[in-house]
Amino acid sequence: MPAIYLIDVTNRDGVQTAKLGLSKLEKTMLNIYLNEIGVFQSEFGFPTTHHETNYIKANLELAEIGVLKPLRLEGWIRAIEADVETTFQLVPNIDHLNLSISTSDQMINGKFQGRKKPADIINDMIAAVTAARAHGAETIGANAEDASRTDLNYLVEFAHAAREAGADRVRYCDTLGYDNPFTIYETVRTVAEKAGIPIELHCHNDLGMAVANSLAGAMGVIDGGQDAFINTTVNGIGERAGNADLIAVVLAIKKSKELGGTYELGNSIDLSKAWKIAKFASYAFDVPIPMNQPGVGANAFAHESGIHADGVLKDPENYELYDYEELGRGEAELVETGREICTGEYGGISGFSHIMGQLEVPVKWQNRDKANEILELVRYANVESQKPLVEDQLLFIAKYPGIARKLLTLTPLA
């Protein structure tokens, strides 16, 4: 039976958000958390972008040693042969790719300025898919950018051509958040039925409907007989008004009325990791979680009105659709108000040893050269992120210093 799978795009679409960004170590930690929560695939970066090369190779190495398993790591490139060739020159062992090209008349005319016709778009996509398959790509997605403003017959033609060329699925991009739940349902159901290929739903939140559109689209794809893949970002971070929020999408699939049984996740998601990943993304991006964010917002389980407070004290299910403990919330958070020893880009071995000792990593008992090596990596990680490292980052560097060194190595092209 067809099912729903989650492909998180925080490390691709999220980091493209204007005025925001993540260090390579922060991107890696997000992949680790996405793996822990059970996301099917992470669109983890841009394999044709040179400053991503070491990061991409380091994360593929983490996958090889089992740290990032079973999470799939997939790169995003343009659907042109040149990008495919560059990708496999820089990262020969990448297995999963999404190849993107614009399909709407608006973008074909407005971006290519008469240099390309609709037939050229399909031919470019076919050539790119064929080249990626020839290089040994395990899975390939063909992305129709601005699909929601693309003529339906042309979209079916594009999807059918992608399937014939060897693509595993087509990404339906509601690039401007133009769809609504009714239009996206009908459109993607038609494409799934007529082209016979699984479909990704990539929805933006310009009209506030990214989560609703993602769910409606997934229902349409499944009703069309194909697997559905929903694109998400942590905390909904993304270009302009953002993307479909990971936790809200999971909650909607698990808790929304009459979805169970027909529209279900194809693999298990551990919601108890929700609070952890949402907090880290908020810290790493330096963007507060909205207080009314589903599941993880400060007010998601707050009750003040007399009737509500009375009802929830009698039985939480009176006013709560799900329990805060399901999302990994409920533990007290300690805030240091007295003496605090920090480690940063100018930290020394004594303070660093003290901090790592508190984390049950006895650096002061290790070989001093080893301790200094890890401290140096921590310093560089602080230089890159310009904020104190969280506990999991310190533990990662101590456990995988060789991989951390790759993540921190950025060498501009001559």
C-alpha positions in Angstrom: 0.0 0.0 0.0 1.4 3.5 -0.8 2.7 5.5 2.1 4.1 8.9 3.1 7.9 9.4 3.6 9.6 12.5 4.9 12.5 14.2 3.1 13.8 17.1 5.2 15.3 20.0 3.3 16.6 22.2 6.1 20.2 21.8 5.1 19.3 22.9 1.5 16.2 25.1 1.4 16.5 26.2 5.1 20.0 27.4 4.8 19.0 29.4 1.6 16.9 31.6 3.9 17.9 35.3 3.5 20.2 36.6 6.3 20.5 33.1 7.9 22.9 30.2 7.7 24.5 27.2 9.5 28.1 26.2 10.0 29.1 22.8 8.5 29.2 21.3 12.0 25.7 22.6 12.7 24.4 21.1 9.4 26.0 17.8 10.4 24.3 17.9 13.9 21.0 18.5 12.2 21.6 15.4 10.1 22.3 13.4 13.2 19.1 14.6 14.8 17.1 13.9 11.7 18.4 10.4 11.7 17.5 10.0 15.4 13.9 11.2 14.8 13.5 8.8 11.9 13.3 11.1 8.8 13.7 9.0 5.6 16.0 11.4 3.8 17.9 14.6 4.2 18.6 16.9 1.3 21.9 17.7 2.9 23.6 20.1 0.6 24.9 21.2 -2.8 27.5 18.9 -4.2 28.5 21.3 -7.0 29.3 24.0 -4.4 33.0 23.8 -3.5 32.7 25.0 0.1 30.2 22.1 0.7 32.6 19.4 -0.6 34.4 18.5 2.6 31.1 18.7 4.6 29.4 16.4 2.1 32.2 13.9 2.1 32.4 13.9 5.9 28.7 13.2 6.2 28.9 10.4 3.7 31.7 9.0 5.8 29.5 9.2 8.9 26.9 7.2 6.9 29.5 4.6 6.0 30.4 4.0 9.6 26.8 3.8 10.7 26.4 7.2 12.5 24.0 8.4 9.8 22.0 5.3 9.1 19.4 4.6 7.9 19.0 8.3 6.9 19.6 8.8 3.2 21.8 11.7 2.2 20.7 13.4 -1.0 22.3 16.3 -2.9 20.5 19.1 -4.8 21.7 20.2 -8.2 20.3 21.8 -11.4 18.9 19.4 -14.0 21.7 19.9 -16.5 24.4 17.5 -17.5 27.2 19.9 -16.5 26.0 19.8 -12.9 25.9 16.0 -12.9 29.4 15.8 -14.2 30.7 18.3 -11.6 28.9 16.4 -8.8 30.6 13.1 -9.6 34.0 14.8 -10.0 33.8 16.4 -6.6 31.8 13.6 -4.8 32.1 10.3 -6.7 30.4 8.3 -4.0 27.2 10.3 -3.7 24.2 7.9 -4.1 21.1 10.1 -4.0 20.3 13.2 -6.1 17.5 15.6 -6.8 17.8 17.4 -10.2 15.8 20.7 -10.4 14.6 22.7 -13.4 11.8 25.3 -13.9 8.7 24.1 -15.7 6.1 26.9 -15.6 5.7 29.3 -18.6 6.3 32.2 -16.2 9.8 30.8 -15.3 10.7 29.4 -18.7 10.0 32.8 -20.2 11.0 35.0 -17.3 14.3 33.2 -16.3 15.5 31.8 -19.6 14.5 34.9 -21.6 13.6 33.0 -24.8 16.7 30.8 -24.8 14.6 27.7 -24.0 11.3 26.2 -25.0 9.2 23.7 -23.0 10.6 20.9 -25.0 14.1 22.0 -24.1 13.3 21.8 -20.4 12.2 18.1 -20.8 15.2 17.3 -22.9 17.6 18.9 -20.3 16.0 16.9 -17.5 16.2 13.6 -19.5 19.8 14.2 -20.2 20.6 15.0 -16.6 18.7 12.0 -15.2 20.4 9.7 -17.8 23.8 11.0 -16.9 23.2 10.6 -13.1 22.1 7.1 -13.6 25.1 6.4 -15.8 27.3 7.6 -13.0 25.7 5.1 -10.6 23.2 7.3 -8.7 21.0 5.0 -6.6 18.0 7.2 -6.5 17.1 10.3 -8.6 14.4 12.8 -8.2 13.4 15.1 -11.1 12.2 18.4 -9.7 9.6 20.5 -11.4 10.2 24.0 -10.1 7.1 26.2 -10.0 4.9 23.1 -10.7 1.9 24.7 -9.2 1.9 27.3 -12.0 2.7 24.8 -14.7 0.2 23.6 -17.2 -1.2 20.3 -16.1 -0.8 18.5 -19.4 2.8 19.6 -19.6 3.4 18.5 -16.0 2.2 15.1 -16.8 4.4 15.0 -19.9 7.4 16.1 -17.8 6.7 13.4 -15.1 6.2 10.7 -17.7 9.5 11.6 -19.4 11.2 11.5 -16.0 10.0 8.1 -15.3 11.0 6.8 -18.8 14.5 8.3 -18.3 14.9 6.4 -15.0 13.9 8.9 -12.3 12.5 7.4 -9.1 10.1 10.2 -8.4 9.1 13.7 -9.4 9.2 16.7 -7.1 6.1 18.9 -7.3 7.3 22.3 -6.2 4.7 24.8 -5.0 7.6 27.3 -5.2 5.6 30.4 -4.4 3.0 28.8 -2.0 0.4 29.4 -4.7 -1.6 26.1 -4.2 -4.4 25.4 -1.7 -5.3 22.0 -0.4 -8.0 21.4 -3.0 -6.0 22.4 -6.0 -2.8 20.5 -5.0 -4.8 17.3 -4.2 -6.4 17.2 -7.7 -3.3 18.1 -9.6 -0.9 15.6 -8.0 -3.5 12.9 -8.0 -3.8 13.4 -11.8 0.0 13.3 -12.3 0.4 10.2 -10.1 -2.4 8.4 -12.0 -1.3 9.4 -15.5 2.5 9.3 -15.2 2.6 6.4 -12.8 5.5 7.8 -10.7 5.9 8.6 -6.9 5.7 12.3 -6.2 7.4 14.6 -3.7 5.5 17.6 -2.3 7.6 20.7 -1.8 5.4 23.4 -0.3 6.2 26.9 0.7 4.3 29.0 3.2 3.7 32.3 1.4 -0.1 32.0 2.0 0.2 30.1 5.3 -0.8 26.7 3.9 2.4 24.8 3.5 1.5 22.0 6.1 -2.1 21.7 4.9 -1.0 21.6 1.2 1.7 19.0 2.0 -0.9 16.7 3.6 -3.5 17.3 1.0 -0.9 16.6 -1.7 0.2 13.4 -0.1 -3.4 12.3 0.1 -3.8 13.0 -3.6 -0.6 11.1 -4.5 -1.6 8.1 -2.5 -5.2 8.1 -3.9 -3.4 8.2 -7.3 -1.7 4.9 -6.4 1.8 6.1 -5.6 4.1 6.7 -2.6 4.2 10.3 -1.5 7.3 12.1 -0.2 6.7 15.3 1.9 9.5 17.9 2.1 9.9 19.6 5.5 12.2 21.9 7.3 12.8 22.1 11.1 10.7 24.8 12.6 9.4 25.6 9.1 12.6 27.7 8.4 13.0 28.5 4.7 12.9 31.2 2.0 10.5 34.0 2.5 7.6 32.7 4.7 9.3 29.3 5.1 8.4 25.7 4.3 6.3 23.0 5.8 7.4 22.5 9.4 8.7 19.0 10.2 7.0 18.5 13.5 3.7 20.0 12.4 3.6 17.6 9.4 4.3 14.6 11.6 1.6 15.6 14.1 -0.9 16.2 11.3 -0.2 12.7 9.9 -0.4 11.0 13.3 -3.2 13.0 14.9 -5.4 14.5 12.2 -9.0 13.3 11.9 -9.5 10.2 9.7 -6.0 10.1 8.3 -4.9 6.9 9.9 -5.2 3.6 8.0 -5.2 5.1 4.5 -2.6 7.9 4.8 0.3 6.7 7.0 4.0 7.1 7.4 6.1 4.4 5.6 8.6 4.3 8.4 8.6 5.0 12.2 9.1 8.6 13.5 10.2 9.1 17.1 8.3 12.2 18.2 10.1 12.1 21.5 13.1 13.7 19.7 10.9 16.7 18.5 11.8 19.1 21.3 15.5 18.4 21.0 15.8 19.0 17.2 13.5 22.1 17.3 15.6 23.6 20.1 18.9 23.0 18.3 17.6 24.5 15.0 16.4 27.5 16.9 19.8 28.0 18.5 21.8 27.2 15.4 19.8 29.6 13.2 19.4 32.1 16.0 15.7 32.3 15.3 13.2 31.8 18.2 10.6 29.2 18.0 7.2 31.0 17.5 5.3 30.8 20.8 2.3 29.3 18.9 4.3 26.7 17.0 2.5 23.3 17.0 4.0 20.9 19.5 7.2 22.9 20.4 6.0 26.5 20.9 6.1 28.0 24.3 2.3 28.2 24.4 1.6 24.8 22.8 0.7 23.4 26.2 -0.1 26.6 28.1 -3.5 27.2 29.6 -4.8 30.4 31.3 -8.5 30.8 30.6 -10.5 29.6 33.6 -12.6 27.1 31.6 -9.6 25.8 29.8 -7.4 25.5 32.9 -10.2 23.8 34.8 -10.8 21.4 31.9 -7.2 20.4 31.4 -6.6 19.9 35.1 -9.5 17.5 35.1 -8.4 15.7 32.0 -5.7 17.0 29.7 -7.5 15.5 26.6 -10.2 18.1 27.1 -7.9 20.7 25.6 -4.8 18.9 24.4 -4.8 16.8 21.2 -1.5 15.2 22.2 0.7 15.0 25.3 3.8 17.2 25.7 5.8 14.1 26.8 5.2 12.6 23.3 7.4 15.4 22.0 10.2 15.0 24.5 9.1 18.0 26.6 8.6 18.2 30.3 12.1 18.1 31.8 13.3 21.1 33.7 15.9 23.3 32.0 18.8 24.5 34.2 20.1 28.0 33.7 23.5 29.0 35.2 23.2 32.1 37.4 26.5 31.9 39.2 30.0 31.0 38.1 30.1 29.6 34.6 33.1 28.3 32.7 32.7 28.5 28.9 34.9 27.3 26.0 35.2 29.3 22.8 37.6 30.4 20.2 40.0 31.8 22.8 39.5 29.1 25.4 42.4 27.3 27.2 43.0 23.7 28.2 42.0 24.1 31.9 38.6 25.5 31.2 38.0 23.0 28.3 39.1 20.1 30.5 36.6 21.2 33.2 33.7 21.5 30.7 34.5 18.1 29.1 34.8 16.5 32.5 31.3 17.7 33.3 30.2 15.9 30.2 31.8 12.7 31.4 34.6 13.1 28.8 37.7 13.2 31.0 40.0 15.1 28.6 42.4 16.0 31.5 43.1 12.2 31.9 43.8 11.7 28.2 47.1 12.3 26.5 47.7 16.1 26.6 48.4 16.2 22.9 45.1 14.6 22.2 43.3 17.0 24.5 45.0 20.0 22.8 44.0 18.6 19.4 40.3 18.4 20.4 40.5 21.9 22.0 41.9 23.3 18.8 39.0 21.8 16.8 36.5 23.2 19.3 38.1 26.7 18.9 37.8 26.5 15.1 34.2 25.3 15.4 33.4 28.4 17.6 35.1 30.6 15.1 32.9 29.2 12.3 29.6 29.3 14.2 30.3 32.5 16.3 28.4 31.0 19.2 29.2 28.6 22.1 28.9 24.9 21.1 26.2 22.8 22.6 26.9 19.6 24.5 26.3 17.3 21.5 28.7 19.3 19.4 31.5 19.0 21.9 30.8 15.3 22.3 30.8 14.9 18.5 34.2 16.6 18.1 35.7 14.5 20.9 34.4 11.3 19.4 35.1 12.0 15.7 38.0 14.5 15.6 39.1 13.4 12.1 35.6 14.0 10.7 35.3 17.3 12.6 38.6 18.5 11.0 37.1 17.9 7.5 34.0 19.8 8.5 36.1 22.7 9.6 38.3 22.8 6.6 37.3 25.5 4.1 39.8 26.3 1.3 38.7 28.8 -1.3 39.5 28.0 -4.9 42.6 29.8 -6.3 
